[in-house]
Amino acid sequence: MQRSRERIFDEYLASAARAGDAAAAARLAEHWHPKLLTHAWRLTGDPELARDVVQDAWADIMRGLRRLDDAAAFPAWAFRIVTRRAADAIRRAQRRRKLNAAYENESIECVQSTDGIENSADAHAVRKAINALPNDQRAAIALFYLQDLSVAEIAAALEVPAGTVKTRLMHARRKLRAALEGGKPNG
């Protein structure tokens, strides 16, 4: 099989970049970025997510370039890194969607079975107010009040500092109070 000039030039750029030539690394990135972006877009179906995937992939590519034994393998190697990053991003997005749906369903089910709410109009208002919260605040409220987790446990579950959990709870409570009392939230 005869190699094209473009392929040979890519091998040269990969070899030079691997040896520490910053200009060659920049040319390699300039030449390959559109190809990797197109590949990521095909995999994710989302142009914004594809850009994020490729940006993260370039960090991996540049870090791992010195370990690439065969410069001719650069295209397959780079595409493989983008494919893995895209798969990770898709899995994270699916987990987020499932988690958001679970929070929404949990909030609705809990509000429907809450003993303290007698009036179905009140239950509807509470349900609507909870569903209107941003996802991070809705998650904190659900874990605190519906699952009886402590602030420290919520922090561990959401992988955020305890202070962030407290802030989310504070803002969520204000928004819920304002929504249920008919006012505007403070914060």
C-alpha positions in Angstrom: 0.0 0.0 0.0 1.4 3.4 -1.0 1.2 6.1 1.6 0.0 9.5 0.6 2.0 12.7 1.0 -0.5 13.9 3.6 -0.1 10.7 5.6 3.7 11.0 5.5 3.5 14.6 6.6 1.2 13.6 9.5 3.8 11.0 10.5 6.5 13.6 10.4 4.5 16.0 12.5 3.6 13.3 15.0 7.3 12.3 15.3 8.5 15.9 15.6 5.8 16.7 18.2 6.7 13.5 20.1 10.3 14.8 20.2 9.2 18.0 21.8 8.8 20.3 18.7 6.0 22.8 19.8 5.5 24.1 16.3 5.0 20.6 14.9 2.5 19.9 17.7 0.6 23.0 16.9 0.5 22.1 13.2 -0.6 18.6 14.0 -3.4 19.9 16.2 -4.4 22.4 13.5 -4.5 19.7 10.9 -6.2 17.0 12.9 -8.7 19.1 15.0 -11.4 19.3 12.3 -11.2 15.6 11.6 -11.4 14.7 15.3 -14.2 17.2 15.8 -16.2 15.6 13.0 -15.7 12.2 14.5 -16.8 13.3 17.9 -19.9 15.0 16.4 -20.8 11.8 14.6 -20.5 9.9 17.9 -22.3 12.4 20.2 -24.7 14.0 17.8 -24.2 17.3 19.7 -21.8 19.9 18.5 -21.2 21.5 21.9 -20.5 18.1 23.5 -18.3 17.2 20.5 -16.2 20.3 21.1 -15.8 19.5 24.8 -14.9 15.9 24.0 -12.2 17.0 21.5 -10.8 19.6 23.8 -10.4 16.9 26.5 -9.0 14.4 24.0 -6.3 16.9 22.9 -5.1 17.1 26.4 -4.8 13.3 26.5 -3.2 13.3 23.0 -0.6 15.8 23.9 0.2 14.1 27.3 0.5 10.7 25.7 2.2 11.6 22.5 5.7 10.9 23.9 4.6 7.3 24.6 3.3 6.7 21.0 5.8 4.2 19.6 4.8 4.4 15.9 4.1 7.8 14.4 2.2 6.1 11.6 -0.3 4.9 14.2 -1.2 8.5 15.2 -4.6 8.7 13.3 -6.0 5.5 14.8 -4.6 6.3 18.2 -6.1 9.9 18.1 -9.5 8.6 16.9 -9.5 6.0 19.6 -8.9 8.6 22.3 -11.8 10.7 20.9 -14.0 7.7 20.8 -13.3 6.8 24.4 -13.8 10.4 25.5 -17.1 10.6 23.6 -18.3 7.3 25.2 -17.5 8.7 28.6 -19.3 11.9 27.8 -22.4 10.1 26.6 -22.4 7.9 29.7 -22.2 10.9 31.9 -25.1 12.6 30.0 -27.2 9.5 30.3 -26.5 9.3 34.0 -27.5 12.9 34.4 -30.7 12.5 32.5 -31.6 9.4 34.6 -30.7 11.2 37.8 -32.8 14.2 36.8 -35.8 12.0 35.9 -35.4 10.1 39.2 -35.3 13.4 41.2 -38.4 14.7 39.3 -40.3 11.4 39.9 -39.2 11.2 43.5 -40.3 14.7 44.2 -43.7 14.2 42.6 -44.3 10.8 44.4 -43.2 12.3 47.7 -45.3 15.3 47.5 -48.3 13.2 46.5 -47.9 11.1 49.6 -47.0 13.8 52.0 -49.3 13.7 55.1 -49.1 17.4 55.9 -50.7 18.5 52.6 -54.4 18.1 52.7 -55.5 20.1 49.7 -54.6 18.8 46.2 -54.1 22.4 45.1 -51.4 22.8 47.7 -49.8 19.5 46.7 -49.8 20.7 43.1 -48.2 24.0 44.1 -45.5 22.2 46.1 -44.8 19.8 43.3 -44.6 22.6 40.8 -42.2 24.6 43.1 -39.9 21.7 43.6 -39.8 20.8 39.9 -39.0 24.5 39.1 -35.8 24.3 41.2 -32.5 24.0 39.4 -31.3 20.4 39.3 -28.6 20.8 41.9 -30.9 22.4 44.4 -33.7 19.9 43.7 -31.2 17.1 44.3 -30.1 18.6 47.6 -33.7 19.1 48.8 -34.7 15.6 47.7 -31.7 13.9 49.5 -32.1 16.0 52.6 -35.9 15.9 53.1 -36.9 12.8 51.2 -34.0 10.5 51.9 -33.1 11.9 55.3 -29.4 12.2 54.5 -27.2 14.6 56.5 -25.3 17.4 54.8 -22.1 15.4 54.9 -23.8 12.4 53.3 -25.3 14.6 50.6 -21.9 16.2 50.0 -20.4 12.7 49.5 -23.3 11.6 47.3 -23.1 14.6 45.0 -19.3 14.9 45.2 -19.4 18.5 46.3 -18.2 20.3 49.5 -20.6 20.4 52.5 -20.7 24.2 52.2 -22.0 23.8 48.7 -24.8 21.5 49.9 -25.7 24.0 52.6 -25.8 26.9 50.1 -28.0 24.8 47.7 -30.4 23.9 50.5 -30.6 27.6 51.6 -31.3 28.8 48.1 -33.8 26.0 47.4 -35.7 26.7 50.7 -35.9 30.4 49.8 -37.2 29.7 46.3 -39.7 27.2 47.6 -40.9 29.6 50.3 -41.2 32.4 47.8 -43.0 30.2 45.2 -45.5 28.9 47.8 -46.1 32.4 49.3 -46.4 34.0 45.9 -43.3 36.2 46.2 -39.9 36.4 44.5 -37.0 34.4 45.9 -34.1 36.2 47.5 -31.0 34.5 45.9 
